[in-house]
Amino acid sequence: MQFTYKKQEKLKSKKLIKLLFENGKKITVFPIMLLYLKIEHDSDYLIQAGVTVSKKNFKNAVDRNRIKRLLRETYRLNKPFLYEKLENKYIFMFIYLGKEELKYQLLDTKMKELMNRFTHKITEK
């Protein structure tokens, strides 16, 4: 598995995003919340993921974009861990809940913990 985050892996469909926010399940490891939904999508990849940061908490676009970049990077590097445990297709939305930016190392550990919780949740069913 390569450590990439290609265009096909990005969650762009407004219909899928709306469906995700209406029917998705949540897992939170502060300051990241994962909204996920098991669904068949057109992509060849098992997961289509999106990232969002609240404009209410971060007024400057520069700050929001930096946090989104960090979230995408932590997801990209830890994604192979998920792929070895998945069998079905999912859509993800990572939502940053914090009011201040975390350092990369701390964000990376939170992302790993979030992915661990997700894999435990889907394997126990």
C-alpha positions in Angstrom: 0.0 0.0 0.0 1.3 3.4 -1.0 1.2 6.4 1.2 -0.9 8.5 -1.2 -4.0 10.6 -1.1 -5.2 10.8 -4.7 -8.2 12.6 -6.1 -10.3 9.5 -6.2 -9.9 9.0 -2.5 -11.2 12.5 -1.7 -14.8 12.9 -0.7 -16.2 15.5 -3.0 -19.8 14.3 -3.8 -22.4 16.6 -2.2 -24.9 13.7 -2.2 -22.5 11.5 -0.3 -21.5 14.3 2.1 -25.2 15.0 2.8 -25.8 11.3 3.4 -22.8 11.1 5.7 -24.0 14.0 7.9 -27.6 12.6 8.0 -26.8 8.9 8.7 -23.2 8.8 9.7 -21.8 7.4 13.0 -19.3 9.4 15.2 -16.1 8.6 17.0 -14.3 11.3 18.8 -10.8 11.6 20.1 -10.5 15.3 21.0 -9.8 17.4 18.9 -10.7 15.2 16.0 -14.1 13.7 15.3 -14.6 11.0 12.7 -17.9 10.8 10.9 -18.2 7.5 9.0 -20.7 5.6 7.0 -20.5 2.2 5.3 -21.6 2.7 1.8 -20.9 1.6 -1.8 -19.3 4.4 -3.8 -17.8 4.7 -7.3 -14.2 4.9 -6.2 -11.8 2.0 -6.5 -10.5 2.8 -3.0 -12.1 1.4 0.1 -12.2 4.8 1.8 -13.2 8.2 0.5 -12.3 10.9 3.1 -12.8 14.6 3.6 -11.5 17.1 6.1 -13.2 20.1 7.6 -12.3 22.8 10.1 -14.8 25.2 11.6 -14.8 28.8 10.5 -16.2 29.7 13.9 -13.1 28.4 15.7 -10.6 29.6 13.2 -11.4 32.9 11.5 -8.3 33.1 9.3 -8.3 30.8 6.2 -4.6 30.4 6.6 -5.1 28.7 10.0 -7.9 26.5 8.7 -5.9 25.4 5.7 -2.9 24.6 7.8 -4.9 22.4 10.1 -6.6 20.7 7.1 -3.2 20.0 5.6 -2.0 18.5 8.9 -5.1 16.3 9.2 -4.8 15.1 5.6 -1.1 14.3 6.2 -1.7 12.3 9.4 -4.5 10.4 7.6 -2.3 9.7 4.6 0.5 8.3 6.6 -1.7 6.1 8.9 -4.1 4.9 6.2 -2.4 1.6 5.5 -3.2 0.6 9.1 -6.9 0.9 8.2 -6.8 -0.8 4.8 -5.4 -4.0 6.2 -8.5 -4.3 8.5 -11.2 -3.2 6.1 -13.4 -5.3 3.9 -16.2 -2.9 3.0 -16.2 0.6 1.5 -16.6 3.6 3.8 -16.9 7.4 3.5 -15.1 9.5 6.2 -15.2 13.1 7.3 -12.5 14.2 9.8 -13.8 17.3 11.7 -11.4 19.3 13.8 -13.2 20.4 17.0 -10.4 22.2 18.9 -10.1 25.9 19.3 -6.3 26.0 18.9 -3.9 24.3 16.6 -2.0 21.3 17.9 1.5 20.3 17.0 1.9 17.7 14.3 3.2 14.9 16.6 0.2 15.3 19.0 -2.2 15.3 16.1 -0.6 12.2 14.7 -1.0 10.3 17.9 -4.7 11.4 18.2 -5.3 10.2 14.6 -3.8 6.8 15.4 -6.0 6.5 18.5 -9.0 7.5 16.4 -8.2 4.9 13.8 -7.7 2.2 16.5 -11.1 3.0 17.9 -12.7 2.9 14.5 -11.2 -0.6 13.7 -12.3 -1.9 17.1 -15.8 -0.6 16.5 -16.2 -2.2 13.1 -14.6 -5.5 14.0 -16.7 -6.1 17.1 -20.0 -6.1 15.2 
